[in-house]
Amino acid sequence: MSQNLLQAAQARTGSVISLAQELIRCPSRGGIDVYGPVLEVLEGWLAAHTVPHRRLHEASGELVGLLVEIPGGLPGRWWALDACLDTAPYGDQEAWSFPPTAGEVRDGWLLGRGAADSKLAAAAFCHIAADLMPRAADLRGGLAVLLDVDEHTGGFGGARAYLADPHAHRPAGVMIGYPGLDDVVVGGRGLWRATLTVHALSGHSGSSRTVVGAISRAAHLVRLLDAAELPGTEAASGFPLPPKLSVTSIHGGEGFSVTPDRCDVNVDVRTVPAFDAHDAETLVRKAVAELDAHLPAPTPTQVTPVASWPHFQLAEDEQPAAALLNAARVVGIRPRAKVAGPSNIGNLLAGEGIAATAGFGVRYEGLHGIDERAHLADLPQVYAAYQHAVFELLKQG
């Protein structure tokens, strides 16, 4: 069976690569480029292959993705494949050894921004949907393919629009096509994020009166946060990573002659079962209270929560993790089940009660950095693994 799977996948790789090249050549940097053109590339391909699809919009009308839905002929659960079409920014283009929109194949690598994350996966998932259609009548439930263009912004607008769409079939599980051949990502730390607004009296920097400005107060707060004790990894919880707190930005002041009266501090806390969002907020508010007691100001420091996602973790025998791990082994790959440090769409889905895997794909280099590229020799096995996993899930219903 594995040989037949790989032969069929090998026959598809040329078309997958060609579609991925078109997508890479169409800039779609999150929050920078317009997304209509890159979506039109896929819409043209899907229409030519008579694959049903429609655009997804936010409540404001903003275009945030495409959704493919292929119903099976028998009742059962729906499953979804998900890949983003927006990308990270290019960074310093002078540092690249090829144009970020190259879309070329060189020495077995597909070159360009989005090659790894995740335009190659998007092209593969569209082909898998097309492969499914002739057999759909004999399968249970259905397959959705979500193609998100609001992922790298952190907004996950495509996923949110999909889950909010009253006409869409809610999936029992989602397989996200992030790259990496060694692991099937079955979990991730959650997060709690907040902006801390630190106040002070303003004044002239040259005044003879001593003024503790907002930036100095914010620096003291950062020291308190950096010194805060977080729990370590608890073996009993079965979760392999500890929590983590990071101060990710400080904004305040202007010029030289004014001691500022406001400074904003962004805090990112990665959460785990032993230290959840409530614990994160409690810790941060404790540090804020200590600051205000030690260095009083006319206005208390404000804590404004920005985002909160739960951690998630699937057991290896839970779907869709079990199907993807088994399918990878069928085609000759033995990836590990891994819990990742960064958060991703899997966390958003977990908050909705939807199981997800968040990574298995080709090997890569330069993801979010310079000279992004995807290793094409892995594509037939990865394609066959996802295709096999989808068919097994739809047979079970």
N, C-alpha and C positions, 0 to 999 in steps of 0.2 A: 504493500500500500504506500509506503513512504516514497518508493521510487516513482510511482505514478503521480503522487502529489508533487514531487520535485520537478518531474518532467513538465507537468501542466504549468507549474509556477515559472519554470524557465522560459516557456513559450510566451508568457505574459510580460516578462521583465523588460523587453525592448519597448513595449508600449507604455509601461509604467514609467520608465526612465524618460521617455520622450515627453510625457505629460508633465513630469516633475521639472524638466528643463524649462518648459514654457512658464510654469508657475514661478520658478526662481528668477526668470528674466523679467518678471512683472513685480516691481517693488511694492512691498506691503508692510512696511515697518509700523509697528504698533504705535498709534497716536501721532504718526507723522504723515504717512501716505493715505490716499483714499483707497477704499477696498473694492469698489465696483469693478475695476479692471481685472484683478486677480480672480474674483468670483466669476466674472464673465468667461475666463479661460475654462474653468471647471464646468460652468453651465453649458458651454458649447460642446464639451466632451460628453457630458451626461445626456444632453439632448440628442447628440449623434448616435448614442448607444441606447436610446429610449429608456433611460433610467429616470424614474420619477423623482423630481426634486422641487424645492421651493426655497425662497429667501426667508430669512428670519430677521425680524426687526424688534428693537426695543420699544417700550411703550411710547417713547419720544419720537419714534419713527426712524431712528438711526439703524442703518444696515449693520448687522452683527454676525451674519453667517448664512450657510446653506444647510438644508436638511434633506437627506434622502431617506425615504421609508419604503421598504419592500415587504408587504405582508405575505406571510405563509398561507397555505391553503387550509391549515388545521388550527384549531384553537391552541393557545399556549402563550408563554411569556415572550416579551420582546427583549432584544439585546442591542447594544449600540457599539459602534466603532467611532472614535473621536480623534481628530487631528486638527491642529491649528494651521491657518493659512497666513496669519500675520506673523511678523518676525521681530527679533531684537533689532535695535539700530545697528548701523554699520561700524560706529566708532571711527577711528582714524583710518580713512580710506587709503591714505598714503602708506600705511603699514601693511596693507594687503598685497599679496604677490599676484593677485588676479582681481578683476572687478567683482564687487560683491554680487552683481547680477549676472555673472558669467554664464551659469547654467551649462558649463562645459563638462565633458567627461575626459579626465586625464589620468593615465596610469591606474585605471580602475576606481577612481574617485569621482563622485559628482560634486562639482564646485559651486559655491555661492551661498549667500545668506538664505537660510531656510532649507538647505539641502538636508541637514540633519533634523532640524526643529522647525516645522515638521512637514514640509511640502512633499517629500518622498513618501511619507506615510499617507498623506492625503491622497496622492495619486494611486497608491496601492489599494487603499480602502475603497476608492471609487471603482477600481477594477474588480475587487472582490464582490462588491454589490452587483456589478454587471454579470459576473459569473454565477451569482446566486439566482438570478431571475428565471432562467429556464427550469430550475428545480424547485422553485418556491412553492408550487402547488402541493408538493409532498412534504413540506416542512411545517413545523408548528410555530405559532407566534409570528415573529417578524424581525427584520434587521433594520436598524436606523444607522445612518452615517452622518455624524455631526461635523461640519467644517466651520470652525470658529474663527472669526477675524477680530476678536476682542480678548485674546488670551494674554499676550505679552504686556498689555496695559495693566493686567491684574484685575480687570473688570469682569472677565469671563462672561461678557454679554451674550455670546452665542449660546453657551450652556444655560444661562439663566432664561433666555428667550425660549429655548427648546423645552425646558422644564415647565415654563409658565404657559406654553401654547396649549389651549384646550383641545386642539385637533390632533396633537401629537400623541403617539402611544408612549406611555411612561415606561422606561426600560427597567428590567430587573437588575441589570448590570451593564457596565461600560468598560471597554478596553481602549485605553488612551495610547496613541502611537508614538510616545516619546522614544528616542533612540537608545541604543545600548544593548549589546548582544549577551552580556554575561548575567543579566538579572531580569527577572520579572518583578517589577516593583508592586508589592501588595499592600503597602501602607506608607504613611508619612506623618511627620509631626504636624500638629495643628499650629495655629498662631493666634495671638492677641496683639493688636496694634493700637497705639494711641499717640496723639499729639499733646504734649505738655506745654502749656503757655505760662511762662515765668514772667512775673511783673517786677517792677522796681520804680523808684523815683528817677526821673530823667534829670540831667544836669549838664553843665559844661565840663568837658574833660579836664580843663585847666583850672577849675574852681578850687579855691582853698578849702572848701568844705568836702569832707570825705563822703563819697557816694558809692554805694555798692550797687552797680548797675545790673541790669537783667542778664547780661551775658555772664558776668561773674557769678551770679546766683545760679544760672543754668549750668555753669561749669561745676559748681559744687554739687548740684543735683546729679550730674553725670557721674561724678566720683561715687556718690551714694549708690547709684544704680549698678555701677561696675563692681562695687564691693558687696552687693547683695548676695546672699547665699541661696543657691537653688539646689534641689535634691539631685542626687546622682541617679544612675540607672538602677532600677529595682528589678532584680531577676524574677521576683515573684509575679510581677505584672506581665512578663513575657514581651514587653516592649523594649527593643534593644538600644534605644537612644535616650540621652538625658535631655531636659529642657535647656533652653539657651536664651539669654537676654542680650540684645544688641541695641545700642544707640546709633541710629542710622543717619540722622541729619540734625543740624543746628542752624537756625536762621535768626539773625537779629542784628540791629545796628546798621549804620550807614556813615561813611566818611570817617573823620577822626575827631571832630570837636564836640560830639554829643555822646554822653553816656546814655545808652538806650533804656527805654522804659518797658521793653517787651522783647522776649526771645522765645522762639518755638523750638521744641525738642521732639523729634520723632523716636519712638521706642518700638522695637519689634521683639516680641517674646514668642519663641517656639515652644509649644505646649505638648504634654504627654499625659498618659493616664494618671501619673502620680502628681502632676502639676498642671492643672487645667486653666481655662480662661479666668475663672473666678480667683484662683490662686495668683495668677499673673497680675490681675488688676489690684488685688489686695497688696501684693508686694510693692507695686509701683506707687499706690496711694500712701503706703507707709513711708516710702522714701520722700514723697512730696510733703507729707506732714512733718517729717524731720527737718527738711529744708526750711519750711515756713516757721518752724519753732526756733531754729538756730539762727536764721537770717530773715527776720520778719520784713514784710513789705506791705504797703497799703492795701494791695489786692492779693488774695490767696492765689496760689498756683492752681491753674485749671487743668483737669484731666479730661480729654475728649476722646473716647474710644472711637476708632476708625473702622476696624474689621475684627471679626472673630470667627475662626473656623475650627471645627473639632479635629483631633487626630483621627486616623483610620488605620485599620490593620485587618487584612483577611487571612484566615488560616489557609494553608496550602490545599485543603480539601474543599474550600468554599468556592462557589462560582462567582465571577468567571475566571478566577485565578487557577482553579484546578484544570479547566479546559485548556487554558493557554499554556500552562506548564506541561501538561501531557502532550499537547500538540507540538510543542518545541522539541520534546524528547522523541516523538514519532519521526520527526524530520532530521534527527541527528544532533540536536543541540541540547545541552543539559544546563540551563540557567538556574541560578539560585533564586529563591524567593527572598526579596529584600524590602526592608523598611527604609525609606529615604529620609534624609534630613530636611530638604526643602519641601514646602507645601506646593500643592498643585490643584488642578481641577478635581482630583480625587477627593480632596478635603471638602470642596463645595458639594460634591455628590454625596459624600458621607453625611453631611448635614441634612440632606434630603432623604436619607435612608436608602441610598442606592450604592451597591457594591461596585468597586472599580479596581482595575489594575492601572498603573500609571507609568508604564515604561516597559518596552521590549521592542527592539528594532535593530537596525544595522549598527555597526561600529561607526564611530565618528571622531572628528577632530574640530576644534575651534568653535564649539557651540557657544553662542553669545560673545565670541571673541573674534579675532582676525582669522581669515582663511578657513571659514567653515566649510566642511566637506563631509560626505557620506560614503562609506565603503560599499561599493556595489556588488562585490563578490558574495556578500551576506544576503542580498535581496531575495534570491529564490527560496532559501530556507525560511526567512522571516515571512515572506508572502505565503508560503505553504502552511506555516504554523498558524497564522491568523485565519487563513481560509479554513483549515481543518477545525480550529477551535469554534469558528462561527457555525459550521455545519453540524458539529457535534452538539452544540447548545440548542440549535434549532430542531434537531432530531428529538432531543429530550423534551423540549417544550417547557 
